[in-house]
């Protein structure tokens, strides 16, 4: 199936900022929407007021493209488990157990830090996030404008 004709153009760093904003909390706590006509990104939060101007129909119209949460792109727990499977084979159950309680990422990063794997994790997470966001853009008709 061919990719849809691009309907919006945005910079990758703008998309990444919006994605990180959306993914900062649990799903639906923070949202971001892309205006397909202008490429403008509007951020909303149930936890904080933003002072940016936004269209009146932002939350009621289906013309805006909602930026996904990291869990929508399997970039949460599943990504951490994939990394652990590559970098710490044999520790799957230990790592999986970390994600059964609150504060999992802090414990996961502490374990990686103790094994000098934290920088590798950040690089892996960055690569996989970029791949997933680029694919999401392709599937949603968004043209990424890469900054130099």
N, C-alpha and C positions, 0 to 999 in steps of 0.2 A: 504494500500500500504506500503510495507516494506521500511525502510530507506535505502538510497543508501550506498554502501560500502564506508567507509571513504577513501577519496583521498588525504586529507591533514591533518596534525597534527599541531596545534598551541596552545600556552598558552592562557588562558582566558584573562589575563591582557594585552597581546599583542593585542588580538582582540578588547578588550574594548578601548585601546588607539587609535587604528585605527578607530573604530566606532565613538569615540568622535571627532577625527580629521575630519572625513567626515561630522559629524553632526554639527560642529562648525559654519559653514556658511550655506547659502541657498543651496539647492540641486545643485549638479554639480560644485560648487565652489571648493570643495576639494574632492578628490577621493582616495581610497586605494584599492589595489588589492592583493590577496593572490596567491602565486605560489603553485599550488597543489603538485608539486614534492618535494619542499623543505620546504614549510610552511612559507617561507619568505613573509613579508608584505611590499609592496611598496606604498608610499604615494605621491600624486601629488596635486598640487594646482595651480589654475589659478591666485592666488593672490601673491604667493611667490615662490621663487626658492628653491629647496632642493638640497643638495649636495650629496645625497646618490646615489650610483651606482644603475642603474636599467636596466633591459633587454630592448633591442632595440624594441622588438615586444610587449611591455607592453600595449600600447594603441590600437594596431591593431589586436592582437591575441585574440581569444575567449577561450583560455585555462586557463586564469587567472580568479579567482573568485572575482567579485567586492564586496567590503564591502558595506552594505546598509547604507543609510542615515536614521536618526531616523524617518523621515516621511514615509519611505518605510515600517517601522515596526509599524506604528501608535503609535509612542512614542513621538509625539510632542503635538500639541494642544489637540488631542483626549485623551491623557493620563492625561493631566492637568484637562480636563473636567471630566474624570472618577474619579480622586482623589477628585475633588470638590464635585461631586455628593455624594461620600461616607462621606466626612468630613464636608462639609458645605451644607447640603441639604437645598433647598429653595433659594439658591443663584445662580442657574444655569445661569439665564439670565445676571446677573451682571458679572459673570466670563466669559461667552461667549462673552459679549461686550468688555471685555479687549482684546480679541484675534482678534478683527476686525481692530485694528490699530497697527502701528509699536511700538516696545517696550513692547509688551504684556507680555513677561516673567518677565521683571523687575517689571511691575505693579502687575502681579500675585504673584510674590514672596514677594512684599511689602505687599500685602493684607494678605498673609499667615503669614508673620512675625508679622503683627499687631494682628493676632489672635493666635499667638504662635503655628502655625502649620508648620513652615518651616522645622524643623527636621523630622517631619512625612512625609512631601513631599519628602525630599531627600531619606529617607528610602524606601518609596513607589516607587519612580522613579528608584532607584537602583535595587530593587527586580524585577520590571516589565521589566527593560532593560535586566537583566540577563536572565529572562525567555524567552524573545523574541529572544535574541542572541543565546541561547542554541537551541531553536527550529529552527532558521534559519540555524545553523550549521548542525543540524540533517538533514534538508531538502536538504542541499547542500553538504553532504558527507564530512563534516569537523569534525574531532575528536578534541575535546578540551582537552588539557592537563591541568588539574587543578594544580596550584601551591599550595604547602603546606601553 
